[in-house]
Amino acid sequence: MALDGVYLSLLRQEMAQVLIGTRVDKIHQPSRDNLIITFRTMSSGTKKVLFSANAGTARVHLSKSELENPKTPPMFCMLLRKHLGSAKLIDIRQDGFERILNFDFEATDEFGDRVILTLAAEIMGRCSNVVLINQDGRVIDSIKRVSEDMSSVRLVLPGIAYSLPPRDERISLFEIDKEALENGMRSSSQKDASKTLVRLIEGISPVFAREAVFYALRGDEKPASEFTDDEMGRLLFYLNNTASDIKSGENKYVILKDRSGLMKDFCFVDIHQYGNLMISKEYDSPSELLDSFYRERDTALQTRQRAQDLFKLVMSLSERTERRVAAQKLKLKECENRDELRIKGDLIMANLYRIEKGDGSAVLENFYDENCPTVTISLDRRLTPAQNAQQYYREYRKADTADKKLRELIESGENEIKYLESVFDSLSRASSEGELAEIKAELASEGYVRLSRSKGKDAKPLPPIEYRSSDGFRIYVGRNNRQNDQLTLKTAEKTDIWLHTKDFTGSHVIISTHGGEVPEKTIEEAALIAAYNSSARNSSLVPVDYTLVRYVKKPSGGKPGMVIFTNQKTLYVTPDEETVEALRIDRK
């Protein structure tokens, strides 16, 4: 994933159209590596440009994102306000496809003289920077100062002459020399042809290079030196065709997501190399794409980080409960022979005349066995025979009580483990802060966590996930256990159809029937949705129970999401993501 020089040139064109001739309105520095400059335009209000020198997210583009600013502006922000406050943007320059955009400003110095200042946005991975340069070509300051301790190649410090990073001679995408390309490819010792292409052509990213090679080889793989004339011709056609599309504005701006919804990459062309492994989404402009890409990616990463904390909590609770239940089962096993205690008491009481106080044991016939075998019963010498019998009766009652209590505790513990497994399943499918907040609130209501008091209003509950079957029936899916209860026990009509995976944790699924007959295809699709929204998502032939809502009840004292049901039928389905996603209505 990289913001390459070609993509940067498209951003330059977009920003130049709307920003050249406008004046700086505000300058903020929300974080150490991020800078936002707001420009006043005559026709469309204000426009914000985000400059990021962060190693992993370096970029510059128009942005609509709202970032919180610190109470005290950093020094670099104050310096920019001093030099660029109300300055006029007169040009945005790029040298070829170098990953540096130069923003030229017309400003006035402290003497009131007109000066030209340049803000250079260097998009170069770990070496990314934002540098303010005076009209004599000297550095005024930068968002990151680079001293001799940090680099022996290129210093970026106030007062020194600004120098460009070292630059290799490469082929321009817009002016491809066929002979130079062929010679460079065929003389390469690199096994990966796409890496050779990145080295030869200026300003292209690895994902674009792989796409070009994918097109040329039709999905095959081979070193650049082994390309045939036909494959070289297809490669040249793809590169020239892409350049033509970019010049005419017919190229696309595409984001790639994996099947879990995590942002993976972006490019200025359609990407086909991943087949069905990735989902693509197209945007209208390069800035809109980057704004969405990094906003969604940052949100997803934050969500996953917060989810990890809840995952650890739920796993810890589950492991603790499993250990407790295992210990209770061992104690229960000790109670299995409690009837022997009662029998020993009965045998002593039946043979009181044969036993004397002070005896350490008694050998008696067990008349409960048809063969009347003799058994040796230990006695407490300090007690009378009758007192020894009562001692055995007390131990029997204690073991019998323990047996009943342990069975209740074990059942409760096993239900708790199932509940925590269902919470874990809900967490694994949560994709937003709202869903995580609801799951945490559910855990708090069950006494597992403590919620911090919030001064603001409580967030509005999320709606169930909604699908529409091929036959037009609405299908609703609970996002978590509390929503499952709400959906099944309060929202659904008695004549609606309820579905849930058999022997797997998962969401409650409701087919809204409005009292009508439901086709088999809709039930099958709802079963697919139920299997997909469960812990059996990656399994095959998943059993899914379904019945009318009127046959689904909440057991007394049941945990959230736990129900009992009757009159069910079972379908076996294999979850298919494409089919399920095609039926989904909301995309939240």
N, C-alpha and C positions, 0 to 999 in steps of 0.2 A: 504494500500500500504506500503510494508516494504521489505527491503533487509534482508532476513532471513539468518540464519547460514548455511543452506544447499546451498543456492544460492552463499553465500560467499565462500563456499568450492570449488564450481565449478569455481569461479573467481580465487581462489588461484591456482588451477590446471592449468588453462589457462595461468596465468601470470608466474608461475614457469617454464613452458615449454619454454618460449621465453626470460625470463629475468634473470634467475639464471646464474651467471657467467659474466653478463654484468656490465658496470661501469656507474656511474652517469655522465651525460653530462651537464645538466642544471637544475636549480631549480628556479621556479617562484611561486609567491603567488598572483594570479590575484585579489583576494578579501580576506576579513577578514577570511572567513571559508574555502576557497578553495586553494589547493596546487597542483602544477604540477611538477613532476620530470621526466626529459627526460633521457633515458638510451641509451648508444651506444651499438649496437649489431654488430657482425662480419658479419652476412649474410644479414640482412634485414634493414640496416640503423638504424634509431633511433626509439624508442618506448616511448610513453608518458603514464604515470600513473597519473590519477586524484584522489586526496584525498579530500574528502569533509566532513567537520564536521558540515555542516549546519543541523539544527534540522529537517527540512522537506525534505532534499535531501541528507542525509548522505550516502556516498558510497565510494568505491575504485575500480577502474577498468582501463583497457587500454582504451585510448581515442584518438580520432582524432580531437576533437573540438579545435577551435582556440579561446582562451580567451584573451582579452586585458589586458596587465600588467600595473600596476601603474608606474609612472616615478621614484618614490623612493620605493625600496623594503621594506616591513615591517620587523620588528626586527626578527621575527621568521624565515622568509625567509633568512635573512643574517646569522643567527645562523646555519641554516641547510647547507648553502653554506660553512660555515667555517668547519663544522664537517664532512659533507658528500660529499664535492666536490671531484670528481674522485674516490669515494669509490666504492668497488666491492660488488654487491649483492650476498650473498652466500646462502640464504635460505628465504623461505616465509612459516611461520608456522601458524597453527590454532589449538587451543586446543579443540578437539571434534568439535562440531558445534557452539562454542561460536562466537559471532559477533565481533571478534577481529582478525585482521590479523597482524602478526608480521613480518616485513621486516628486516632481519639481514644483516648488512653491515660490510665488512672488510675495515677499514680505518686506517689512521695514525694520531696520536695526534701531539701536537705542538713540542714534543721532537723527533718525527720521529718513535715512537714505534707503533707496530701493535696493534690495539684495535678492539673489536667487539661492534658495536652500533646497537641498535634496534629502528626502527620507528614503533610504534604501531598505527594502524588505528582502532579506536574504533567506531563501527557503532551501536549506541545505542540511536537513537532518540534525545531527548533534551540533553542527556548526551554524545553525540558523541564528539570525540576528536582525535587529532593526537599528539602523545607524543614521544619525543626523549629520549631514555633511554641509560645510559652508561653500560659498561660491569659488573659493580658492582650492577646493578639493581636499580640505582638511576635516578630520573628524571633530565634531563639536562634542558629541557623546553618543552612547549606544545603550540599548536595553541590557546588553551583556558586554562587559569589558573583557577583552582578550589580551592577557599579559604574556610576557615571555615564559612564565611558569606554565601557562596553558597551551601555548603554541609557539613553535620556533619558526613557523612558515609565514604566518600572517598575523600581525598585531592589530587590534582595534582599540585604541585608547585616545582620549581627548588630546587634540593638538597635533597628532601625527597625520601624515598624508594618507588619504584613503586609497587602498589598493584593492584591485579585483582579485578574487581567488584564482588559482592556476586553472587554465582552460585548455582542454585537448581539442585538436582539430577534428571535427566530425562532419558527417553528411547531414545536410538540412532535409527535413521531411518534405519541405515544399520545393526543393530543387535537387531531387535525387539523381546522382550520377550513376547510371546503370553499370558502367565498367568498374567504378570504384566500389560499388556495392558487391558485385560479383567477386572481384578480387579479394575484398575484405572477408567475405563469407568463405570462399574456397581456401584461403590461406590460414583460416582459423584452426587452432588446435583444441578449441573449446568443444566439449561434447554436447553441451546444451546450446542449441542454435539460438534460442531467445537471448541468452547472455551475450552472444556474439553480436546480435542485432542492437542491443542496448549500448554496446561499446562502439558500434559503428555510426549509429544515427543519433544526432543531438536532440536532447529534450524529450525522450520517450521513456515511459515507465516499464517495469518488467511485465505487468499485466497486458499492456498493449503489445509488447514484443512477443509474448506467448500467443496472443490472439493472431498476430500476423503469421507466425510460424504454424499455428494450428490450421489456418486457412490454406497456407501454401502446401502443407503436407497432408491435408485432409484428415487430421487427427492422428497421423503417424508420428513417430519420433526418430530423429537421426541427427548426427552432427552437421554443422553448417557446411563443412568441407565436402559432404557427400550429397548435397542437393543436386538433383538432375536439372537439365535446362528447363523442363516443364515446371518443376517446382520453383525454380528461381524466377520464371516468368510469372507464376501465380503470386509469389511474394512481392515482386515489383508492381504487379497490378493492384494488389491490396493496398500497398503503401501509397501509390499514386492516386488511387480512388479515394482513400481516406483524406489525403491532402486536398483533393478537389472538393470533397464534401465540406471540409472545414472552411475553405475559401468561400464557398457559396452559402455557408450557414446551414447546411443540411445534415450536419453531424448530430449525434445524440449525446445526452449526458445521462449516464447510467450508474446506478448504485447496485452492488451485489451483496445479498444477504445469504447466510447459510440457512438451513432448514429450521434452526432454532430461533431465527430472527436476528442473529448477531451480525452487525455490519462487518463486511470483510474487505471490500475494495470499491473503487470507482474508476470510471474512465470516460473519455470523450467519444467512444464508439460502443456499439452493441457488443456484448461478450457472449460467445457461444462455447468456449473451451471446456466449461464445467458441466455441460449438459444439464441434467436434472438435479445436480448437487447444490446448485445455487438458484436463488430467486432474484430476478432483476427488477428494478423500478426506474422509470425514466422521469427526468426533470426538465423544466423549460429553459433553465439557464445554469451556467457553471457555478455561480454564487449560490443560487437556491439549492443546488445539489450539496455543496460543501456545508452550507448552514445546516441542512437537514442531517447530513451524514454525521457530522461531529456532535450535533445536539443529541441525536438518537443514540449514537455510540456511547457518549458520556453518560446519558441517562441509563442505558442498558448496563454499563459497567458499574454504575452506582447501585442500580437495582440488584445486580448479581452480588456485589459486595455486601449489601445489607441482607440479601437472602442467605449468604454464607453464614452470617452470624446466627440467623434463625435456624439454618440447617444444623449447625453445631449444637445449638440448644436442644433441638428436637431429638437429635441422635443421642445426646447425653442423657436426656430424660428417658428415652426408649431403652438404652442400655442399662440404666439404673433400675428401671421397672423390670426388665428381663432378669436381672440378677436377683431382685427381690422375689419374683415369682419362682425362680429356680430353687431358691432357699426354702420357700414355702412348700414346694412340691416334695423336697427332701423330708421336711417335717411331717408332711401328710403321709409319706411312706412309712414313717415310724409309727403312725397311728393305725396302720392296717391290721396289726395283731392285737387290737384292743379287746376283742372278744375273749381272748385267752385269759385276760385279767379277770373278766366277769366269771368265767368258768372256774378259775382257781378259787375265787371267793365262794362260789356255790359248793364246790367240792369240800372246802374247809367247813362250811356251815353244815353240810350233810354228815361230816365225820368228827364233830366236836368231841364226842365221847372217846375217840381214839387218839386225840392229841392233847399233850400236856403243855402248860406254860413253861417256857425255857427250852422247848424243842427248837432246833435250828432248821429243821425241814420235816416234811411229811411225805410218805410214799402212799398215794391214794389211787383208787380205780376211777378212771374217767368214764362215768356212765353216760356221757353225751355221745361217746363213740360206741357203736354196736358191738365192737370187739372188747370193750372195757379194758383198754391197756392201762397199765399203771403209769403215773406221772409223779415226778418229784417236785414238790412245791416248797420254795424257800420261805422261811418264817423268821420274824423278828423275835428273838428270845425274850425281849423286854415286854412283849405284848401277850395278852391271852389269845387263845385260838379265835374267839369271836372278834377281837380287835384286829387280828391279822386279816380276817375275812373282810372287815370293813375297810381296811387299808387298801386291799385289792379292788374293792368296789369304788373307792374314791379315785384311784388311779384310772379305772375304767371310765368313770364319768368325765374325768378330766380329759382323757384321750378322745372320748366321744364328742365332747364339746369342741375340743381343738380341731377334730376332723371336720365338723360342720362349719366352724369359723374359717378354717384354712381353705375349704372349698369355695366359700364366698369370696375370700380375699384373692384366691387364684383366678376365679372367674372375673372379678373386678379388675385384676391386674392384666389379664389377657385382653379384656375389652379396652383397657387403657393403651396397651401396646397396639391394638388394631387402630385405635383412634389416632395415636401418634404417627402410625404409618400413613393414615389418610392425610394428616397434616403435612407430612413429608412429601406425599404425592402432590398435594396442592401447591406446596412451595416449588416443586420441580417444574410446575407449569406456570407459575406466576411470572408475568412479564412487565409489570408496572409497579410503581411505588404505591398506588392505591390498593392493589391486590395484596402486597406485602403488609400494608397497614391493617387491612381487614383480618389477615391471618394472625397478626400480632395481637389485635384486639380480641380475637377469638381465644387465643392462648391466655390472655389476661383474664378473660371472663371465666376461664376454667382454673385460674389460680396458678398458672405455670410461670407467668412473668408479671411484672408490675409496669404499668404504663406511666410515663411522665405526664404531669398535668400540662395541658396546652391552654394558653390564654385565648387562642382564636377559636373560631367555630369548628365543630366536627366536620370532617370531610363527608361529602355526599356519598352514600353507598353506591358501589358500582353495580350496573345492571348485569343480569346473566349474559353469558355469551349466546349469541343468537345465530341460528342457521335457518335455511329454507330448503326443504326437500325438493326433489325433481317434480313432485306432484303439487308443490305449492304450500305444503304444511309447514308452519313455524315449529322449530325445534329449539328448546332452551336448555342451556347447560350451566350448572352452578359452578362458580369459580372456587369456592371453598366450602367447608362443612356448614357454616352458619347460613350461607346462601343456599346450600342444598336443602336445608330444613325449610327455609322461607319459600323456596321454589316448590317443593313437593307438598308441604303441609298447609301452606296458606295461599299461594298464588295459583297453583294448578286446580283445574276443575276435576270433580270426581270421575268424569268420563274421559279425561286425558289419559295418555299412556305413559307409564313410568318405566325407565330402563336403567340398568346398572350392571356392571361387569360382575360375573359370578366368581367368587373366591379371589377377587383382586380389588384393591382400593381404587376409587375413582369418583368421578362426579355423578350426581343425579342428572338424568336426562329426561326431559318432558316433551312429548309430542302434543301440541295443542290441537285437539280434534274438533272443538266446538260442537261436540255431540254427534259428529258424522263418522262414517266408516273410513278407516285408514288403509290405503293400499299396502300390499306387502312390500313394495319397493321402498316406501317411506319408512316402514319399520326396519328394513334392512339398512337403510342409510342412517337412521337414528342409532342402530346398533353399532355401525361403524364409528359414528361420532362418540358413542359411549366408550368403545374400546380405545379410541384414539385419546380421549380425555381421561385416561386411567394409567395405572402403573404397568399395564400390559400393552402399552403403546407399540413396543417393538417386538411383540410376540405374534404368533400366527394361530389361527383357529381359536380365537378368544371366546369363551362362553359369555353370553350376555342375556340376563334374565329380563323379561318384560311382563308387565301386568297393568291393569287399570289402577289409577291413583286411589280409588276407593278401597283397594285391598292393601294399601301401604299404611302402616301405623308406626307411631313413635313409642318404643317401650318405655315403661316407667323408669325414670332416672337415667335414660340413655344419653350417651355423649352426643355432642353436635354431629349431625350427619348420619347417625346410626338409626336404622329403621328395621322393622320386620314386615314381611309381606307374604301373601298367599296367592294361589291361583295363577302362578307364573308359568310362562313358557320360556324356552331357551333357544337362542340362535347362536351359531358359531360363525364368527367373522374374522377376517384378517385386516387390521387397520391399514389404511392407505392415505397418506398425508395429502396427496394431490386431490383425491376425491373429496376428502373432508374440507380442505381449505376452499375448494370450489363452491361448496355449499354455504360457507360462512358469510354472514351479512355484515356484522361489525368487524372491524380490524384492530380494535384497541388491545 
